[in-house]
Structures are given as structure tokens and as C-alpha cells.
Amino acid sequence: MPPEHEHSEMRPAVFLDRDGVLNHGLVRNGRPYAPEKMEEFVLISGVEQAVSALREAGYLAIVATNQPDVGGGRQRREVVEAMHEIMRAKVPIDAIEVCYHVDRDGCECRKPKPGMLLHAARQHGIDLARSWMIGDRWRDVAAGQAAGCRTVFVDYGYDEPRPEHPDVIVKTLAEAVPFLLGKMR
């Protein structure tokens, strides 16, 4: 490892899923979907303050999001990137990792695989053992666990498989913040 990333200088991070954690997802028949149009991209109330508090405590804030609608031809990459520009302008995030693939592509970045988290850890000198993955789907929790992070499951009661053994279960990102700040001390 390069000297600038020796353990003493490595930082913890909070990896944040996008849809359902930072912005409202679209729920149809009990299943969550990414916003399709710019006007559907609405940040969840309180996320700016929640992420600010985590960063002030010393966590890097890194978004890790699957956006398979791009790879599947149902969404344009420019629209997703425009949504990310809105998010960057309002929420103090350090980086955004995006996987545009679909499952059949067999990539290493699509959650539940840990590729996005591992890439960010190399890029930013992140100590994965002191980091957290926060997500609203089983794929998010599984990716965090595979990367060696602790996990927070934001439970909306979707009609889909639940994650196995998340460290914490909450109803919102804001509800997770006091817990993570307590673990930081």
C-alpha cells in the first residue's frame, strides 16, 4: 500500500445507497424503482443535515448506487448524471460510485458485489472495517458485508427479500446518524 494510505491515516466512510436513502424511490406494487425523470428526483427531507453531521464527525460520505436502467436501455446516462449534479449541489458528499450494469453483465461493481466500495476505498484511503454501508435493499447490505463494512438497513417494508443480519435497522438515514456518531467516539 502506498505510504499515504497507511492504517493510521486511513479514514472511515459512510457508503450511501442513492434511491431510497438520499432521494425518494418510486414504489410500484411494493417494489422500489429509481426516478426516471428529473422532476421525480426529490431528496428525502433531512438528508443534507444527516450527511453533514456524519462528515463533521470524520466520516467520508460516498454514494454507491446501482443504476441498471442505463445498462438496460431504459434510462439515459446524462439524466442520471444530471440527478447527481443536483445531489452534489445540495448534499455534502465526497464521491459518487455508479454501476450502470445489469446482473447478466457479470461485473464486479454491481451490488451485492463490493466492487464500488473497494474502488472507493483504494481511491480515498478508506478503512473498510471502520466504515458503514447504508441501504434500503438486501443488495446494499450484502455489498457492505462483502467489503468488510458494518451495515445499516433502511427498512421500508418492500415486497422483496430482506437482507441477512444487518448491524442496524432504521426507518430513515436521519435515524441512523446518532447511532453512527456514537460508534465514532
C-alpha positions in Angstrom: 0.0 0.0 0.0 1.4 3.5 -0.7 2.6 5.3 2.4 -0.1 7.9 2.2 -2.7 5.2 2.9 -1.1 3.5 6.0 -3.6 2.4 8.5 -3.1 5.4 10.9 -4.1 7.8 8.1 -7.0 5.7 6.7 -10.4 7.2 7.3 -13.8 5.7 7.9 -16.6 6.2 5.4 -20.3 6.0 5.2 -21.3 4.5 1.9 -24.8 5.6 1.0 -27.2 4.0 -1.5 -28.9 6.6 -3.5 -32.5 5.7 -4.3 -34.5 5.3 -1.0 -31.7 6.6 1.2 -30.8 10.0 -0.2 -33.7 10.6 -2.6 -37.2 9.2 -2.7 -37.5 6.0 -4.7 -40.6 5.2 -6.7 -42.6 2.3 -5.2 -44.8 0.2 -7.5 -46.6 -2.9 -6.3 -44.3 -2.9 -3.2 -41.1 -2.8 -5.2 -38.7 0.2 -5.4 -37.6 1.8 -8.6 -35.2 4.7 -9.5 -36.7 8.0 -10.5 -37.0 8.2 -14.3 -37.4 11.9 -14.9 -35.7 14.9 -13.4 -38.9 16.1 -11.7 -39.1 12.7 -9.9 -35.7 13.1 -8.3 -36.5 14.5 -4.9 -34.2 14.4 -1.9 -35.6 13.0 1.3 -36.1 15.6 4.0 -33.2 15.8 6.4 -30.5 14.1 4.2 -28.4 17.2 3.9 -28.2 17.6 7.7 -27.6 13.9 8.2 -24.7 13.7 5.8 -23.3 17.0 7.1 -23.3 15.6 10.7 -21.5 12.4 9.5 -18.9 14.3 7.7 -18.3 16.7 10.6 -17.7 13.6 12.8 -14.9 12.5 10.4 -16.7 10.1 8.0 -16.2 10.4 4.3 -19.6 10.3 2.5 -19.6 8.2 -0.6 -22.6 7.3 -2.7 -22.6 3.8 -4.1 -25.5 3.3 -6.5 -26.6 0.6 -9.0 -28.3 2.3 -12.0 -29.1 -0.7 -14.2 -31.8 1.2 -16.2 -28.9 2.8 -18.1 -27.3 -0.6 -19.0 -30.8 -2.0 -19.8 -31.5 0.9 -22.2 -34.4 2.3 -20.1 -32.6 5.4 -18.9 -30.0 7.8 -20.4 -26.7 8.2 -18.6 -27.0 12.0 -18.9 -30.2 12.0 -16.9 -28.6 10.0 -14.1 -25.6 12.4 -14.1 -27.8 15.4 -14.0 -29.6 13.9 -10.9 -26.1 13.5 -9.4 -25.2 17.1 -10.0 -28.4 18.2 -8.1 -27.4 15.9 -5.3 -23.8 17.2 -5.2 -25.1 20.8 -5.0 -27.3 20.1 -2.0 -25.7 17.2 -0.1 -22.0 17.3 1.1 -20.8 14.1 -0.5 -17.2 13.3 -1.2 -17.7 10.9 -4.2 -20.2 9.0 -6.2 -19.6 5.5 -7.4 -22.1 4.3 -10.0 -22.6 0.8 -11.6 -24.6 1.1 -14.9 -24.5 -2.7 -15.5 -27.3 -5.2 -15.3 -26.9 -8.6 -13.5 -26.2 -10.5 -16.7 -23.1 -8.3 -17.4 -21.3 -10.1 -14.5 -19.3 -7.1 -13.5 -17.6 -6.7 -10.1 -19.2 -3.4 -9.3 -22.9 -4.2 -9.2 -24.2 -4.6 -5.7 -24.4 -7.1 -4.0 -20.7 -7.4 -5.1 -18.4 -5.0 -3.3 -16.6 -3.5 -6.3 -17.8 0.1 -5.9 -16.9 0.1 -2.2 -13.5 -1.5 -2.8 -12.7 1.0 -5.6 -13.7 4.0 -3.4 -11.5 2.6 -0.5 -8.5 2.5 -2.8 -9.2 5.9 -4.2 -9.8 7.7 -0.9 -7.7 5.7 1.7 -10.8 4.3 3.5 -10.6 1.9 6.4 -13.4 -0.5 5.5 -13.5 -2.1 8.9 -14.4 1.3 10.5 -16.9 2.1 7.7 -20.6 1.6 7.2 -22.9 0.8 4.2 -26.4 2.3 4.4 -29.0 1.0 2.1 -32.7 0.1 1.7 -32.3 -3.2 -0.1 -30.7 -6.6 0.5 -28.1 -5.9 -2.2 -26.8 -2.8 -0.3 -26.3 -4.7 2.9 -24.7 -7.7 1.2 -22.3 -5.4 -0.6 -21.3 -3.7 2.6 -20.8 -7.1 4.3 -18.7 -8.4 1.4 -16.5 -5.3 1.6 -16.0 -5.8 5.4 -18.1 -2.9 6.5 -20.8 -2.7 9.1 -24.3 -2.2 7.7 -27.5 -0.2 8.2 -30.7 -1.3 6.6 -33.3 1.4 6.0 -36.5 -0.7 6.2 -39.4 0.5 4.0 -41.1 -3.0 4.1 -40.6 -3.6 0.3 -42.1 -6.7 -1.1 -38.8 -8.4 -1.8 -36.2 -10.4 0.1 -34.8 -8.8 3.2 -31.1 -8.5 3.9 -29.4 -11.0 6.2 -28.1 -9.8 9.5 -27.7 -6.0 9.0 -26.0 -4.4 12.1 -28.7 -1.8 12.5 -32.3 -1.4 11.2 -33.8 2.1 10.9 -36.6 3.9 9.1 -34.6 6.8 7.7 -31.0 7.9 7.2 -31.5 10.6 9.8 -32.5 7.9 12.4 -29.1 6.1 11.7 -26.9 9.2 12.4 -27.0 9.3 16.2 -26.1 5.6 16.2 -23.1 6.1 13.8 -21.9 9.1 15.7 -22.0 7.1 18.9 -19.8 4.4 17.3 -17.4 7.1 16.1 -16.5 8.2 19.6 
